[in-house]
Amino acid sequence: MPRFNNISPIVKQLIIVNAAMLILTSIAERLGVDLVQWLGLYYFDSQYFHPYQFITHIFMHGGWMHLLFNMYALYMFGSALEQVWGGKRFLIYYFVTGIGAAALHTFVNYIEISHLQETVIAFENTPTPALLEDLLKNLHQPASWLNDFINKWDDAPNNFAYIQQATEIAQRILAARMDIPTVGASGAVFGVLLAFGMLFPNTQLMLLLPPIPIKAKWFVVAYGVLELWLGISDAGSNVAHFAHVGGMIFGYLLIVYWRKKSQNFY
């Protein structure tokens, strides 16, 4: 059994790189450079999208709490995996799950944005204040002036100037939805969690809330089901729940593949 309290070399380096990238992002922001715009993952129709972002977004985080949560989980579960697999195989697994998470997240984005595009087209064909109000639901925090505009337009629904401005707003809503970046190692970390549950299924973990012990395999199953449910019920939130699910799915597939290739793949 590996020693869970020791940090392994690759995990240590990943934590250092992730922390350094957050510090660098903060410094660059003060200098007027938005690194997230270059290294975060954007939708493929966004003006900011670059293919390399499928890798670079894994090392970007939205703040210290986001980083702390991911890196603590990586330390807790990743070190044990690296001690069993070795650094090379662990690193391969980490990137496969991180990129796989991004792939599923992008696919879900494609479905949601395609629907939004159809809604915008329908709005442009029949622009009404009610339809614009529905479009505003795609924004997390719509500006107050947008609601004021809808109220004014509602008083004069046939006003050409209002209709023209509303059409421009609809296009901006679509562009804003495409230009939301995704950052973080969460997909890879959820893949690591899945692997820990598969390799050490009966290891007892202690939850914080509520403070009760639970076997790793049941913890993983519960977390996976929760993320799937949140992804469906909380669509459009700031949390990429399907990226978490994607990390678990690709992690499971990779482990199954490795097991078929070798009886003692660890």
Sequence and secondary structure as in RCSB ss.txt:
>XXXX:A:sequence
MPRFNNISPIVKQLIIVNAAMLILTSIAERLGVDLVQWLGLYYFDSQYFHPYQFITHIFMHGGWMHLLFNMYALY
MFGSALEQVWGGKRFLIYYFVTGIGAAALHTFVNYIEISHLQETVIAFENTPTPALLEDLLKNLHQPASWLNDFI
NKWDDAPNNFAYIQQATEIAQRILAARMDIPTVGASGAVFGVLLAFGMLFPNTQLMLLLPPIPIKAKWFVVAYGV
LELWLGISDAGSNVAHFAHVGGMIFGYLLIVYWRKKSQNFY
>XXXX:A:secstr
   TTS  HHHHHHHHHHHHHHHHHHHHHHTT  HHHHHSB  TTSTT  TTHHHHGGG  SSHHHHHHHHHHII
IIIHHHHHHH HHHHHHHHHHHHHHHHHHHHHHHHHHHHHHHHHHHHHHHS  HHHHHHHGGGSSS  HHHHHHH
HHHHHSTT HHHHHHHHHHHHHHHHHHHT  B  SHHHHHHHHHHHHHHSTT EEE SSS  EEEHHHHHHHHHH
HHHHHHHHTTTSSS HHHHHHHHHHHHHHHHHHHHH TT  
